[in-house]
């Protein structure tokens, strides 16, 4: 599941936005079912690939970009409260999934534990923002 989501985010392979939305929701649901026990290996130094992934995500999902993070819709500069960046959100998720895959080479259970922690404090909110944004785009299309 992690590899599939990562590949979809980074490479797309012709997938529609509806598939992205479904995979992200399923991933978050699966990860939140993992116990939050904080048992990942701390002596592993994963490679941080944000810049690499950002470029790939931009090319894979060119129709995504800035949006109103509160409602998921397009930007209305007169009414906006919080700006979301779908490319940054997807890149952050890809980076965290990549770190989990690197940790899994040493400790699979620890990788799931770290991914749960990261979902709670970081990328889970990105999935929720993207879900609202993608739902709004589906309604417009």
Secondary structure, 3 states (H helix, E strand, C coil): CHHHHHHHHHHCCCCCHHHHHHHHHHHHHHHHCCCCCCCCCCCCCCCCCHHHHHHHHHHHCCCCCEEECCCCCCCCCCCCCCEEEHHHHHHHHHHHHHHHHHHHCCCHHHHHHHHHHHHHHHHHHHHHHHHHHHHHHHHHC
